Amino acid sequence: MTSWQQSLYFLKLKRTMTKALDFTKIIKKYKGKWIALTEDEKKVISSGKSAKETLEKAKKEGLENPILFKVPISVLPYIGGNSLVK
């Protein structure tokens, strides 16, 4: 692979990589609820106690295929590895 092909590859790779989103405010506001997010995951369209309720509300707002996400009640840090590796 030539250097310009490598540069092109890394540019394409950079475009496909997404930036990590900060859900801190969402977790505080919607703790324990289901939420419907826009495709870019930047805006909450609806929320509810169940996925079905949340989806119905999102459809009323005009979003046919939202991203549904159950917001955890608490966020715990994860430090670990694969327990299957011996």
Backbone as a chain_set.jsonl record, in Angstrom:
{"seq": "MTSWQQSLYFLKLKRTMTKALDFTKIIKKYKGKWIALTEDEKKVISSGKSAKETLEKAKKEGLENPILFKVPISVLPYIGGNSLVK", "coords": {"N": [[0.858, -1.174, 0.0], [0.643, 2.144, -0.906], [1.856, 5.349, 0.33], [-0.022, 7.416, -0.103], [-2.332, 5.918, -0.431], [-2.538, 4.819, 2.096], [-2.986, 7.15, 3.56], [-5.467, 7.918, 2.504], [-6.99, 5.731, 3.327], [-6.899, 6.06, 6.153], [-8.217, 8.512, 6.376], [-10.794, 7.801, 5.523], [-11.362, 5.945, 7.524], [-11.331, 7.603, 9.771], [-13.593, 9.16, 9.3], [-15.61, 7.282, 9.66], [-15.454, 6.615, 12.299], [-17.024, 7.23, 15.381], [-17.624, 9.902, 17.64], [-17.372, 9.719, 21.139], [-20.273, 9.922, 23.116], [-21.592, 12.022, 25.651], [-23.583, 10.947, 28.091], [-24.369, 11.839, 30.552], [-26.209, 13.861, 31.48], [-28.576, 12.855, 30.419], [-28.789, 10.413, 31.772], [-29.141, 11.306, 34.405], [-31.604, 12.69, 34.175], [-33.45, 10.82, 33.065], [-33.374, 8.472, 34.541], [-33.767, 5.021, 34.935], [-35.821, 4.841, 33.062], [-37.226, 4.216, 29.766], [-35.927, 5.515, 26.748], [-36.296, 7.261, 23.632], [-34.182, 7.882, 21.027], [-32.88, 10.164, 18.544], [-31.525, 9.36, 15.279], [-28.858, 10.202, 15.221], [-28.238, 10.103, 17.84], [-28.313, 12.309, 19.519], [-30.496, 13.656, 20.508], [-33.244, 13.372, 22.694], [-36.301, 12.03, 21.982], [-38.628, 10.95, 23.08], [-39.878, 9.53, 26.174], [-40.529, 6.893, 28.554], [-42.202, 4.453, 30.697], [-42.132, 1.942, 29.604], [-40.798, 0.136, 26.762], [-42.574, -0.084, 24.652], [-44.478, 1.974, 25.117], [-42.763, 4.201, 24.903], [-41.886, 3.977, 22.245], [-44.328, 4.311, 20.873], [-44.91, 6.984, 21.543], [-42.739, 8.253, 20.305], [-43.264, 7.7, 17.619], [-45.566, 9.227, 17.289], [-44.393, 11.675, 17.329], [-43.245, 11.686, 14.915], [-41.047, 10.12, 14.331], [-40.118, 7.237, 12.953], [-38.367, 4.991, 13.285], [-36.829, 5.004, 15.909], [-33.923, 5.022, 18.087], [-34.043, 2.918, 20.718], [-33.507, 2.936, 24.186], [-32.744, 1.698, 27.343], [-32.395, 3.442, 30.179], [-30.008, 3.153, 32.657], [-30.436, 2.65, 36.223], [-28.375, 3.117, 37.937], [-24.946, 3.906, 37.363], [-22.21, 1.946, 37.019], [-18.719, 1.577, 37.362], [-16.659, -0.301, 35.103], [-14.235, -2.663, 35.33], [-12.232, -5.001, 34.089], [-11.919, -8.199, 32.495], [-12.027, -10.806, 30.102], [-13.664, -13.524, 31.261], [-13.567, -16.009, 30.188], [-11.102, -16.539, 29.223], [-8.262, -18.438, 29.867]], "CA": [[0.0, 0.0, 0.0], [1.45, 3.363, -0.986], [1.572, 6.307, 1.405], [-1.277, 8.144, -0.35], [-3.42, 4.978, -0.171], [-2.658, 4.751, 3.547], [-3.616, 8.403, 3.996], [-6.877, 7.839, 2.123], [-7.596, 4.742, 4.221], [-7.082, 6.647, 7.482], [-9.265, 9.54, 6.277], [-12.072, 7.084, 5.495], [-11.537, 5.371, 8.852], [-11.644, 8.698, 10.688], [-14.988, 9.56, 9.063], [-16.534, 6.263, 10.151], [-15.377, 6.529, 13.756], [-17.9, 8.199, 16.017], [-17.139, 10.513, 18.873], [-18.105, 9.245, 22.319], [-21.285, 10.865, 23.567], [-21.735, 12.152, 27.096], [-24.978, 10.709, 28.476], [-24.51, 12.189, 31.966], [-27.472, 14.58, 31.707], [-29.675, 11.933, 30.093], [-28.892, 9.441, 32.864], [-29.726, 11.993, 35.567], [-32.991, 13.077, 33.924], [-34.327, 9.706, 32.684], [-32.932, 7.293, 35.294], [-34.714, 3.916, 35.045], [-36.86, 4.906, 32.029], [-36.886, 3.977, 28.372], [-35.908, 6.731, 25.949], [-36.162, 7.127, 22.183], [-33.197, 8.843, 20.551], [-32.752, 10.357, 17.109], [-30.513, 8.497, 14.673], [-27.523, 10.666, 15.578], [-28.155, 9.884, 19.29], [-28.073, 13.581, 20.188], [-31.718, 14.252, 21.033], [-34.265, 12.465, 23.221], [-37.601, 12.344, 21.388], [-39.681, 10.586, 24.034], [-39.481, 8.637, 27.26], [-41.662, 6.222, 29.172], [-41.909, 3.341, 31.603], [-41.915, 0.731, 28.808], [-40.302, 0.357, 25.409], [-43.748, 0.08, 23.786], [-44.99, 3.329, 25.354], [-41.774, 5.139, 24.372], [-41.935, 3.87, 20.786], [-45.579, 4.938, 20.419], [-44.743, 8.438, 21.665], [-41.784, 8.685, 19.28], [-43.964, 7.655, 16.329], [-46.454, 10.393, 17.251], [-43.518, 12.821, 17.057], [-42.794, 11.574, 13.532], [-39.833, 9.31, 14.193], [-40.582, 5.864, 12.753], [-37.417, 3.983, 13.775], [-35.883, 5.61, 16.842], [-33.055, 4.148, 18.866], [-34.601, 2.766, 22.062], [-32.439, 2.7, 25.155], [-33.166, 1.654, 28.736], [-31.416, 4.188, 30.971], [-29.774, 2.438, 33.919], [-30.727, 3.355, 37.469], [-27.068, 3.585, 38.41], [-23.848, 3.603, 36.455], [-21.094, 1.383, 37.761], [-17.514, 1.436, 36.539], [-16.319, -1.674, 34.729], [-12.816, -2.971, 35.18], [-12.169, -6.441, 34.027], [-11.53, -8.81, 31.241], [-12.825, -11.924, 29.662], [-13.549, -14.623, 32.228], [-13.415, -17.259, 29.461], [-9.687, -16.741, 28.931], [-7.584, -19.141, 30.973]], "C": [[0.91, 1.245, 0.0], [1.04, 4.333, 0.118], [0.279, 7.076, 1.168], [-2.475, 7.229, -0.134], [-3.639, 4.823, 1.339], [-3.357, 5.991, 4.085], [-5.106, 8.387, 3.699], [-7.622, 6.867, 3.032], [-7.874, 5.349, 5.593], [-8.107, 7.768, 7.477], [-10.643, 8.886, 6.287], [-12.382, 6.505, 6.874], [-11.949, 6.442, 9.853], [-13.098, 9.145, 10.537], [-15.978, 8.566, 9.65], [-16.515, 6.132, 11.664], [-16.273, 7.602, 14.371], [-17.282, 8.705, 17.311], [-17.994, 9.988, 20.036], [-19.069, 10.326, 22.786], [-21.379, 10.866, 25.083], [-23.218, 12.04, 27.451], [-25.255, 11.094, 29.922], [-25.845, 12.863, 32.264], [-28.675, 13.687, 31.441], [-29.872, 10.946, 31.232], [-29.542, 10.089, 34.089], [-31.211, 12.261, 35.382], [-33.935, 11.887, 33.727], [-33.979, 8.397, 33.395], [-34.053, 6.243, 35.41], [-35.809, 3.893, 33.999], [-36.311, 4.464, 30.678], [-36.879, 5.323, 27.669], [-35.783, 6.374, 24.469], [-35.246, 8.249, 21.716], [-33.271, 8.983, 19.036], [-31.612, 9.49, 16.597], [-29.085, 8.909, 15.035], [-27.253, 10.583, 17.087], [-27.926, 11.168, 20.083], [-29.313, 14.171, 20.836], [-32.689, 13.163, 21.5], [-35.613, 12.925, 22.674], [-38.732, 12.061, 22.357], [-39.1, 9.694, 25.12], [-40.733, 8.001, 27.845], [-41.21, 5.084, 30.066], [-41.636, 2.044, 30.849], [-41.407, 1.104, 27.424], [-41.471, 0.63, 24.459], [-44.31, 1.498, 23.9], [-44.066, 4.379, 24.721], [-41.781, 5.15, 22.851], [-43.195, 4.54, 20.233], [-45.49, 6.467, 20.475], [-43.814, 8.979, 20.582], [-42.436, 8.705, 17.899], [-44.923, 8.824, 16.185], [-45.679, 11.672, 16.948], [-42.923, 12.765, 15.646], [-41.532, 10.772, 13.309], [-40.24, 7.838, 14.141], [-39.671, 4.804, 13.381], [-36.395, 4.605, 14.712], [-34.971, 4.557, 17.468], [-33.649, 4.098, 20.268], [-33.486, 2.344, 23.006], [-33.031, 2.73, 26.556], [-32.071, 2.312, 29.57], [-31.233, 3.468, 32.304], [-30.108, 3.302, 35.137], [-29.435, 3.891, 38.067], [-26.011, 3.155, 37.404], [-22.66, 3.155, 37.287], [-19.882, 1.284, 36.854], [-17.243, -0.035, 36.257], [-14.811, -1.78, 34.562], [-12.729, -4.482, 35.148], [-11.741, -6.932, 32.677], [-12.478, -9.932, 30.927], [-12.62, -13.091, 30.62], [-13.371, -15.975, 31.532], [-11.952, -17.551, 29.127], [-8.999, -17.386, 30.112], [-6.109, -19.014, 30.856]], "O": [[1.825, 1.36, 0.815], [0.004, 4.158, 0.76], [-0.449, 7.365, 2.119], [-3.53, 7.693, 0.299], [-4.774, 4.712, 1.802], [-4.217, 5.896, 4.96], [-5.916, 8.791, 4.534], [-8.744, 7.14, 3.457], [-8.963, 5.173, 6.138], [-8.805, 7.964, 8.472], [-11.552, 9.353, 6.972], [-13.521, 6.566, 7.339], [-12.821, 6.209, 10.691], [-13.758, 9.469, 11.524], [-17.061, 8.952, 10.09], [-17.455, 5.598, 12.252], [-16.272, 8.749, 13.924], [-16.517, 8.005, 17.975], [-19.208, 9.839, 19.9], [-18.716, 11.504, 22.841], [-21.257, 9.819, 25.72], [-24.008, 12.933, 27.145], [-26.288, 10.707, 30.467], [-26.538, 12.474, 33.204], [-29.676, 13.754, 32.154], [-31.008, 10.67, 31.62], [-30.397, 9.482, 34.734], [-31.996, 12.086, 36.314], [-35.085, 11.929, 34.165], [-34.274, 7.32, 32.877], [-35.139, 6.533, 35.913], [-36.661, 3.005, 34.035], [-35.101, 4.356, 30.479], [-37.718, 6.179, 27.949], [-35.241, 5.331, 24.107], [-35.505, 9.424, 21.979], [-33.669, 8.055, 18.332], [-30.829, 8.951, 17.379], [-28.202, 8.058, 15.144], [-26.172, 10.946, 17.551], [-27.403, 11.123, 21.197], [-29.201, 15.097, 21.639], [-32.923, 12.174, 20.804], [-36.016, 14.07, 22.879], [-39.685, 12.834, 22.45], [-37.99, 9.177, 25.001], [-41.845, 8.496, 27.661], [-40.021, 4.785, 30.183], [-40.986, 1.144, 31.38], [-41.565, 2.239, 26.972], [-41.37, 1.474, 23.569], [-44.585, 2.144, 22.889], [-44.532, 5.325, 24.085], [-41.692, 6.212, 22.236], [-43.13, 5.256, 19.234], [-45.942, 7.155, 19.56], [-44.071, 10.038, 20.01], [-42.194, 9.614, 17.105], [-45.086, 9.361, 15.089], [-46.222, 12.625, 16.388], [-42.197, 13.668, 15.23], [-41.002, 10.751, 12.198], [-40.652, 7.262, 15.148], [-40.159, 3.826, 13.946], [-35.222, 4.725, 14.358], [-35.231, 3.357, 17.381], [-33.747, 5.128, 20.935], [-32.641, 1.513, 22.673], [-33.736, 3.672, 26.918], [-30.954, 1.8, 29.655], [-32.211, 3.203, 33.002], [-30.063, 4.531, 35.074], [-29.407, 4.984, 38.633], [-26.173, 2.165, 36.691], [-22.169, 3.889, 38.145], [-20.019, 0.935, 35.682], [-17.558, -0.903, 37.07], [-14.202, -1.074, 33.758], [-13.122, -5.154, 36.103], [-11.265, -6.174, 31.832], [-13.598, -9.988, 31.435], [-11.502, -13.586, 30.763], [-13.063, -16.973, 32.183], [-11.605, -18.682, 28.788], [-9.142, -16.923, 31.244], [-5.375, -19.538, 31.693]]}, "num_chains": 1, "name": "protein.A"}
